[in-house]
Amino acid sequence: MAKIILAAKSDFIGLDGITHLATGGEPPLLKAHRTAFETYARDKARGYPGYYAHWAVAEEVRARLAAMTGLSADDFALVGSTSTGINTVLSSIDWRSGDNVVSATLEYASGRYAFARLVGLGVETRLVEPRGWLIDIDDLIAACDTRTRMVYVSQVSYLTGQALDIAGLSAALRDRGIALLNDVSHALGVIPVDGRLADFMVCAGYKWLLGTQTGILAWNRSAWPDFNPLHIGWSSANAGPTPATYQLKESAGRAEAGNPNHLDAYLLRTSLDYLANIGIKRIAAHARNLGGALRHALVELGLDVTTPEAPEARAGNICFAHPAADRLMALAAEDDILIWSDSGRVRLSVHAFVGADDIARFLDKLPGYLQKAR
């Protein structure tokens, strides 16, 4: 098992003596975030010039996100959460009775629930069943027909760790006029993400991007020019000739009804710089190499591993199903080993600050946890 570690634990708050394999749920913050907060606080105390500085930082964040994804800075909006982004996208579609939307039964609840909410408009939700634990994009494509308006997927599954072939899915949908909404919450920050492949992207800033609880919405304007979200505010539009008229912004800023979470933007800017200095391709190789060794060990223990073996079919999450997943998480926490459990599975996340010694420590303890959790 490789000894390399890309990010020093000393760069983070609260990692002394900790084996942290829980980034898929909640990663640690950087010590540099303290400086980011102080910068925000100083700007906030400056009155109007400080307020102007807040917006400038938000623009810097959009530019950094654009550099990571191949989109433009004007394609990005900073919104309250990933769920807010999903609902904003759905609100922009002119739904008709008889339309349908496609996703998978294993997809994240925010997308599934938002789709189900459309039933009042006469829109059918088609949820594809997995093959074992895995989603096959051919099954998603086969579920679409001439009345399909949108497909929602996660590039990397929160539940199983599977990474989908977004390029293949995009190619099958684009010429059919079906919008692709790609949730990259478990991809952006750990593996390369090509934002040009989807019509819309949403992302949680507090996971692999090492930020806080802000949301990111990307509107691929060149691929899907019609985006008119229902909610509106002073920030999403320019004034018209009368008090009751307006013109939506040309950019994705039309999704920002008011101020973005400016403090989150300062923190996210710091995180994005930190990740860029390491390099996403290096992080991806590290996560897949170390994750592959971890996955192999879990299979050798006879566990029901849900994450695919092929490196290109996974990212940083390695998962296994277990009836006592919560008990395993509690036992590990007693040894200062942080893992994540919900929905009857354990999720182990490998990010840049995780090293081979962390994996070895967990694997050394795991047989004992499994014995106690019987």
C-alpha positions as CSV (number, residue, x, y, z in Angstrom):
1,M,0.0,0.0,0.0
2,A,1.4,3.4,-1.1
3,K,2.8,5.5,1.8
4,I,2.2,8.8,0.0
5,I,-0.1,11.4,1.5
6,L,-0.9,14.6,-0.4
7,A,-2.2,16.9,2.4
8,A,-0.7,17.1,5.9
9,K,-3.1,16.5,8.7
10,S,-1.5,19.5,10.4
11,D,-3.1,21.7,7.8
12,F,-6.5,20.8,9.3
13,I,-8.4,21.7,12.5
14,G,-9.1,18.7,14.8
15,L,-7.1,15.9,13.1
16,D,-4.5,15.4,15.8
17,G,-4.6,11.7,16.7
18,I,-7.6,11.2,14.4
19,T,-8.1,8.7,11.6
20,H,-10.7,10.6,9.5
21,L,-12.5,8.5,6.9
22,A,-15.7,10.5,6.9
23,T,-15.3,13.2,4.3
24,G,-18.4,11.9,2.4
25,G,-20.4,13.1,5.4
26,E,-18.4,15.9,7.0
27,P,-14.8,16.7,6.4
28,P,-12.5,18.8,8.7
29,L,-11.9,22.5,8.0
30,L,-8.5,23.9,7.2
31,K,-6.5,26.0,9.7
32,A,-6.3,28.5,6.8
33,H,-10.0,29.0,7.2
34,R,-9.3,30.9,10.4
35,T,-7.5,33.5,8.3
36,A,-10.3,33.5,5.8
37,F,-12.8,34.2,8.5
38,E,-10.7,37.1,9.8
39,T,-10.5,38.5,6.3
40,Y,-14.3,38.3,6.0
41,A,-14.8,39.9,9.4
42,R,-12.4,42.8,8.6
43,D,-14.2,43.4,5.3
44,K,-17.6,43.3,7.0
45,A,-16.5,46.0,9.3
46,R,-15.6,48.3,6.4
47,G,-19.1,49.3,5.4
48,Y,-19.8,49.6,1.7
49,P,-16.3,48.9,0.5
50,G,-16.3,45.7,2.5
51,Y,-19.7,44.7,1.1
52,Y,-18.3,45.3,-2.4
53,A,-15.3,43.1,-1.4
54,H,-17.8,40.3,-0.4
55,W,-19.1,40.2,-4.0
56,A,-15.6,40.3,-5.4
57,V,-14.8,37.2,-3.4
58,A,-17.9,35.4,-4.7
59,E,-16.7,36.2,-8.3
60,E,-13.3,34.7,-7.5
61,V,-15.1,31.5,-6.3
62,R,-17.1,31.3,-9.5
63,A,-13.9,31.7,-11.5
64,R,-12.2,29.0,-9.6
65,L,-15.1,26.6,-10.0
66,A,-15.1,27.4,-13.8
67,A,-11.4,26.5,-14.0
68,M,-12.2,23.1,-12.3
69,T,-15.1,22.2,-14.6
70,G,-14.5,23.7,-18.1
71,L,-17.5,26.1,-17.7
72,S,-17.4,29.9,-17.5
73,A,-17.6,31.9,-14.3
74,D,-21.0,33.2,-15.4
75,D,-22.4,29.7,-15.5
76,F,-22.2,29.4,-11.7
77,A,-24.5,30.6,-8.9
78,L,-23.9,30.3,-5.2
79,V,-27.1,29.1,-3.5
80,G,-28.2,28.0,-0.1
81,S,-27.7,24.2,-0.5
82,T,-27.6,21.5,-3.1
83,S,-31.3,20.9,-2.5
84,T,-32.0,24.5,-3.2
85,G,-30.1,24.2,-6.5
86,I,-32.2,21.1,-7.5
87,N,-35.5,22.8,-6.8
88,T,-34.3,26.0,-8.6
89,V,-33.6,23.9,-11.7
90,L,-36.9,22.1,-11.6
91,S,-38.8,25.4,-11.1
92,S,-37.4,26.6,-14.5
93,I,-39.1,23.8,-16.6
94,D,-42.4,24.4,-18.2
95,W,-43.9,21.1,-17.0
96,R,-46.9,19.6,-18.9
97,S,-49.2,16.9,-17.8
98,G,-47.9,13.6,-19.3
99,D,-44.3,14.6,-19.0
100,N,-41.9,12.3,-17.1
101,V,-38.6,12.4,-15.3
102,V,-36.0,9.7,-14.8
103,S,-33.7,8.9,-11.9
104,A,-32.8,5.8,-9.8
105,T,-34.1,4.3,-6.6
106,L,-30.7,4.6,-5.0
107,E,-30.3,8.3,-5.9
108,Y,-30.1,11.0,-3.2
109,A,-33.4,11.8,-1.5
110,S,-33.4,15.5,-2.5
111,G,-33.6,14.7,-6.2
112,R,-36.1,11.9,-5.8
113,Y,-38.4,13.9,-3.5
114,A,-38.2,17.0,-5.8
115,F,-39.2,14.8,-8.7
116,A,-42.1,13.2,-6.8
117,R,-43.3,16.7,-5.9
118,L,-44.1,17.1,-9.6
119,V,-47.0,14.6,-9.4
120,G,-49.4,17.5,-8.8
121,L,-48.5,18.8,-12.3
122,G,-49.2,15.4,-13.9
123,V,-45.5,14.5,-14.2
124,E,-44.5,10.9,-13.8
125,T,-41.4,9.9,-11.9
126,R,-39.6,6.9,-13.3
127,L,-37.1,5.4,-10.9
128,V,-34.7,2.8,-12.3
129,E,-33.8,-0.2,-10.1
130,P,-30.1,-1.0,-9.7
131,R,-28.5,-4.2,-10.9
132,G,-27.4,-5.5,-7.5
133,W,-26.0,-2.3,-6.0
134,L,-25.0,-0.7,-9.3
135,I,-26.9,1.7,-11.6
136,D,-26.5,1.0,-15.3
137,I,-26.7,4.1,-17.5
138,D,-28.3,1.9,-20.3
139,D,-31.3,1.3,-17.9
140,L,-31.6,5.1,-17.3
141,I,-31.5,5.7,-21.1
142,A,-34.0,3.0,-21.7
143,A,-36.5,4.5,-19.2
144,C,-36.6,7.7,-21.3
145,D,-39.1,8.4,-24.1
146,T,-40.4,11.3,-26.1
147,R,-42.1,12.8,-23.0
148,T,-39.0,12.6,-20.8
149,R,-37.9,16.1,-19.7
150,M,-35.1,15.5,-17.3
151,V,-32.7,12.9,-15.9
152,Y,-31.2,13.4,-12.4
153,V,-28.1,11.4,-11.3
154,S,-25.1,11.7,-9.0
155,Q,-21.8,11.5,-10.7
156,V,-20.6,9.6,-7.7
157,S,-23.1,7.9,-5.4
158,Y,-23.4,8.9,-1.8
159,L,-24.7,5.4,-1.0
160,T,-22.5,3.0,-2.9
161,G,-19.5,5.0,-4.1
162,Q,-20.2,4.1,-7.8
163,A,-19.0,6.7,-10.3
164,L,-21.3,6.9,-13.4
165,D,-20.2,7.3,-17.0
166,I,-21.5,10.9,-17.3
167,A,-20.0,11.3,-20.8
168,G,-21.9,8.3,-22.1
169,L,-25.2,9.4,-20.5
170,S,-24.8,12.9,-21.8
171,A,-24.2,11.7,-25.3
172,A,-27.4,9.6,-25.2
173,L,-29.6,12.5,-23.9
174,R,-28.3,15.7,-25.5
175,D,-29.8,15.3,-29.0
176,R,-33.1,14.2,-27.5
177,G,-33.7,17.5,-25.7
178,I,-33.6,15.8,-22.3
179,A,-32.0,17.9,-19.6
180,L,-29.3,16.2,-17.6
181,L,-29.0,17.3,-13.9
182,N,-25.8,16.1,-12.5
183,D,-25.2,16.1,-8.7
184,V,-21.4,16.3,-8.2
185,S,-21.4,16.6,-4.4
186,H,-19.3,13.4,-4.1
187,A,-17.2,14.1,-7.2
188,L,-16.1,17.7,-7.3
189,G,-12.9,18.1,-5.3
190,V,-11.8,14.5,-5.5
191,I,-12.0,13.5,-9.2
192,P,-12.1,15.6,-12.4
193,V,-15.6,16.9,-13.3
194,D,-16.4,18.1,-16.8
195,G,-19.3,20.5,-16.4
196,R,-19.9,20.7,-20.1
197,L,-21.4,17.2,-20.1
198,A,-24.5,18.2,-18.1
199,D,-27.1,20.9,-18.7
200,F,-27.1,21.6,-14.9
201,M,-24.9,20.7,-12.0
202,V,-25.4,21.0,-8.3
203,C,-22.8,20.5,-5.6
204,A,-22.5,20.6,-1.8
205,G,-19.6,22.9,-0.8
206,Y,-19.1,21.2,2.6
207,K,-18.0,17.7,1.4
208,W,-15.0,17.1,-1.0
209,L,-14.5,20.8,-1.6
210,L,-13.6,21.1,2.1
211,G,-15.9,24.1,2.6
212,T,-19.0,24.8,4.6
213,Q,-22.7,24.3,4.1
214,T,-23.3,26.3,0.9
215,G,-24.6,25.1,-2.4
216,I,-23.3,25.4,-5.9
217,L,-25.5,25.5,-9.0
218,A,-24.0,25.5,-12.5
219,W,-26.1,26.3,-15.6
220,N,-24.5,25.2,-18.8
221,R,-25.8,28.1,-20.8
222,S,-24.3,27.0,-24.1
223,A,-26.0,23.6,-23.9
224,W,-29.3,24.7,-22.3
225,P,-30.1,28.3,-23.0
226,D,-33.6,28.4,-21.4
227,F,-33.3,28.8,-17.7
228,N,-36.0,30.8,-16.0
229,P,-36.3,29.9,-12.3
230,L,-39.6,30.9,-10.6
231,H,-38.1,32.6,-7.5
232,I,-36.7,36.1,-8.0
233,G,-35.2,38.9,-6.0
234,W,-33.2,42.0,-6.3
235,S,-30.0,40.2,-7.0
236,S,-31.3,37.9,-9.8
237,A,-32.6,40.7,-12.1
238,N,-31.9,44.2,-13.4
239,A,-34.5,46.9,-13.0
240,G,-36.9,47.6,-15.9
241,P,-38.4,50.9,-17.0
242,T,-41.1,50.7,-14.3
243,P,-41.2,49.5,-10.7
244,A,-43.0,46.4,-11.7
245,T,-40.7,45.3,-14.5
246,Y,-37.3,43.6,-14.6
247,Q,-34.9,41.7,-16.7
248,L,-33.3,38.5,-15.5
249,K,-29.5,38.5,-15.5
250,E,-27.9,36.9,-18.4
251,S,-25.6,34.8,-16.1
252,A,-26.5,32.0,-13.7
253,G,-26.7,34.9,-11.1
254,R,-30.4,34.8,-12.0
255,A,-30.6,31.9,-9.6
256,E,-29.3,34.1,-6.7
257,A,-32.4,35.9,-5.4
258,G,-30.4,37.8,-2.8
259,N,-27.0,37.7,-1.2
260,P,-25.0,34.5,-1.5
261,N,-23.6,33.3,1.8
262,H,-20.6,35.5,1.7
263,L,-18.7,34.0,4.6
264,D,-19.1,30.6,2.9
265,A,-17.6,32.1,-0.2
266,Y,-14.5,33.3,1.7
267,L,-14.0,29.8,3.2
268,L,-14.7,28.1,-0.1
269,R,-12.1,30.3,-1.9
270,T,-9.5,29.1,0.6
271,S,-10.5,25.4,0.0
272,L,-10.5,25.7,-3.7
273,D,-7.0,27.2,-3.7
274,Y,-5.8,24.5,-1.4
275,L,-7.2,21.7,-3.6
276,A,-5.8,23.4,-6.8
277,N,-2.4,23.6,-5.3
278,I,-2.4,19.8,-4.8
279,G,-4.1,19.1,-8.2
280,I,-7.4,17.3,-8.7
281,K,-5.8,14.6,-10.9
282,R,-3.3,13.8,-8.2
283,I,-6.1,13.7,-5.6
284,A,-8.1,11.4,-7.8
285,A,-5.1,9.0,-8.4
286,H,-4.4,9.0,-4.6
287,A,-8.1,8.3,-3.7
288,R,-8.5,5.6,-6.3
289,N,-5.2,3.8,-5.4
290,L,-5.7,3.9,-1.7
291,G,-9.4,3.2,-2.0
292,G,-8.7,0.2,-4.2
293,A,-6.4,-1.3,-1.5
294,L,-9.1,-0.6,1.1
295,R,-11.8,-2.2,-1.1
296,H,-9.7,-5.3,-1.7
297,A,-9.2,-5.7,2.1
298,L,-13.0,-5.4,2.7
299,V,-13.7,-8.0,0.1
300,E,-11.2,-10.3,1.7
301,L,-13.0,-9.9,5.0
302,G,-16.2,-11.2,3.2
303,L,-18.1,-7.9,3.5
304,D,-20.9,-6.9,1.1
305,V,-18.9,-4.3,-0.7
306,T,-21.1,-2.1,-2.9
307,T,-18.5,0.0,-4.6
308,P,-17.2,-1.2,-8.0
309,E,-13.7,-2.5,-8.4
310,A,-12.7,-0.7,-11.5
311,P,-10.9,2.6,-10.6
312,E,-12.8,4.6,-13.2
313,A,-16.1,3.4,-11.7
314,R,-15.4,4.9,-8.2
315,A,-13.9,8.0,-6.6
316,G,-13.2,8.6,-2.9
317,N,-16.1,6.6,-1.3
318,I,-15.7,2.9,-0.5
319,C,-18.9,1.4,0.9
320,F,-20.2,-1.8,2.3
321,A,-23.6,-2.9,3.5
322,H,-23.9,-4.1,7.1
323,P,-27.0,-4.7,9.4
324,A,-25.1,-3.1,12.3
325,A,-23.5,-0.2,10.5
326,D,-24.3,2.3,13.2
327,R,-22.7,0.1,15.8
328,L,-19.6,-0.2,13.7
329,M,-19.4,3.6,13.5
330,A,-19.8,4.0,17.2
331,L,-17.1,1.3,18.0
332,A,-14.7,3.0,15.6
333,A,-15.3,6.4,17.2
334,E,-14.2,5.0,20.5
335,D,-10.8,4.6,18.9
336,D,-10.8,8.0,17.3
337,I,-11.5,6.5,13.9
338,L,-14.2,8.4,12.1
339,I,-16.3,6.6,9.6
340,W,-19.9,7.2,8.4
341,S,-23.0,5.1,8.5
342,D,-26.6,5.4,7.4
343,S,-29.1,3.5,5.3
344,G,-27.6,0.2,6.5
345,R,-24.2,0.8,5.1
346,V,-20.7,2.0,6.1
347,R,-19.0,4.6,4.0
348,L,-15.2,5.1,4.1
349,S,-13.9,8.2,2.4
350,V,-10.4,8.7,1.1
351,H,-9.3,12.3,0.5
352,A,-6.0,14.0,0.2
353,F,-5.3,14.0,3.9
354,V,-5.8,10.3,4.3
355,G,-2.7,8.1,4.2
356,A,-1.9,4.4,4.1
357,D,-1.4,4.4,7.9
358,D,-5.0,5.6,8.4
359,I,-6.3,2.7,6.2
360,A,-4.0,0.2,8.0
361,R,-5.1,1.4,11.4
362,F,-8.8,1.0,10.5
363,L,-8.3,-2.4,8.9
364,D,-6.4,-3.6,12.0
365,K,-9.3,-2.7,14.2
366,L,-12.2,-3.7,11.9
367,P,-12.3,-7.5,12.6
368,G,-12.8,-6.6,16.3
369,Y,-15.6,-4.2,15.5
370,L,-17.3,-6.8,13.3
371,Q,-17.0,-9.4,16.1
372,K,-18.5,-7.0,18.7
373,A,-21.3,-5.9,16.3
374,R,-22.7,-9.4,15.8
